[in-house]
């Protein structure tokens, strides 16, 4: 390879880069539409869906595996609330571990 061809491909940091806009695919908006649609549901419907999911987990994985998954999810969710500084959750923890 000669040095001239290597220098031709080199881009200096000062050189402006082209910005290419890509048309957004409808699949990219799926999560946003799902959250918007689920947030409009009434509470009985949401808890009904949650009940079906838990029932399917129990049937497919077994009772104790489902309990472990739910327990670990609860611990992770609680830790996230604690790290976020949620005052209600922190007050709950203080009451739970108070002597």
C-alpha positions as CSV (number, residue, x, y, z in Angstrom):
1,X,0.0,0.0,0.0
2,X,1.3,3.4,-0.7
3,X,1.0,6.3,1.7
4,X,-1.0,8.5,-0.6
5,X,-4.0,6.1,-0.7
6,X,-3.9,5.8,3.1
7,X,-3.9,9.6,3.5
8,X,-6.9,9.9,1.1
9,X,-9.0,7.8,3.5
10,X,-8.0,9.7,6.6
11,X,-10.5,12.1,8.1
12,X,-9.4,14.9,10.3
13,X,-11.3,15.6,13.5
14,X,-12.1,19.1,12.1
15,X,-13.7,17.7,9.0
16,X,-17.5,18.0,9.1
17,X,-19.5,14.8,9.0
18,X,-22.6,14.2,7.0
19,X,-25.8,13.6,9.0
20,X,-28.1,11.1,7.4
21,X,-31.8,11.0,8.5
22,X,-33.5,7.7,8.4
23,X,-37.2,7.3,8.2
24,X,-38.5,6.0,11.5
25,X,-40.0,2.5,11.3
26,X,-43.4,1.8,12.8
27,X,-41.9,-1.1,14.8
28,X,-39.8,1.5,16.8
29,X,-43.0,3.0,18.1
30,X,-44.4,-0.4,19.3
31,X,-43.2,0.1,22.9
32,X,-44.7,3.6,23.1
33,X,-48.0,2.4,21.7
34,X,-48.1,-0.6,24.1
35,X,-47.5,1.6,27.2
36,X,-50.1,4.1,26.0
37,X,-52.7,1.4,25.4
38,X,-52.0,-0.4,28.7
39,X,-52.1,2.9,30.7
40,X,-55.6,3.5,29.5
41,X,-56.9,0.1,30.9
42,X,-59.0,0.0,34.0
43,X,-57.4,-1.5,37.1
44,X,-59.5,-4.7,37.1
45,X,-58.3,-5.4,33.6
46,X,-54.7,-4.8,34.5
47,X,-54.9,-7.1,37.5
48,X,-56.7,-9.7,35.5
49,X,-53.9,-9.7,32.9
50,X,-51.4,-10.0,35.8
51,X,-53.3,-12.9,37.2
52,X,-53.3,-14.7,33.9
53,X,-49.5,-14.2,33.6
54,X,-48.9,-15.6,37.1
55,X,-51.2,-18.5,36.5
56,X,-49.4,-19.4,33.3
57,X,-46.0,-19.1,35.1
58,X,-47.3,-21.5,37.8
59,X,-48.5,-24.0,35.2
60,X,-45.4,-23.8,33.1
61,X,-42.6,-23.4,35.7
62,X,-44.2,-24.7,38.9
63,X,-45.3,-23.0,42.1
64,X,-41.9,-22.5,43.8
65,X,-40.1,-21.3,40.7
66,X,-42.9,-18.7,40.2
67,X,-42.7,-17.6,43.8
68,X,-38.9,-17.2,43.5
69,X,-39.3,-15.1,40.3
70,X,-41.9,-12.9,42.0
71,X,-39.7,-12.5,45.1
72,X,-36.6,-11.6,43.1
73,X,-38.7,-9.2,41.1
74,X,-40.0,-7.5,44.3
75,X,-36.5,-7.3,45.7
76,X,-35.2,-5.7,42.5
77,X,-38.1,-3.3,42.2
78,X,-37.7,-2.3,45.9
79,X,-34.0,-1.7,45.5
80,X,-34.7,0.5,42.5
81,X,-37.2,2.5,44.5
82,X,-34.7,2.8,47.3
83,X,-31.9,4.0,45.0
84,X,-34.3,6.5,43.4
85,X,-35.0,7.9,46.8
86,X,-38.7,7.2,46.9
87,X,-39.9,8.7,50.2
88,X,-42.9,6.3,50.6
89,X,-40.7,3.2,50.1
90,X,-38.0,4.5,52.4
91,X,-40.6,5.2,55.1
92,X,-42.0,1.7,54.6
93,X,-38.5,0.2,55.1
94,X,-37.9,2.3,58.2
95,X,-41.2,1.0,59.7
96,X,-40.5,-2.6,58.7
97,X,-37.1,-2.7,60.3
98,X,-37.8,-0.5,63.3
99,X,-37.1,-2.2,66.7
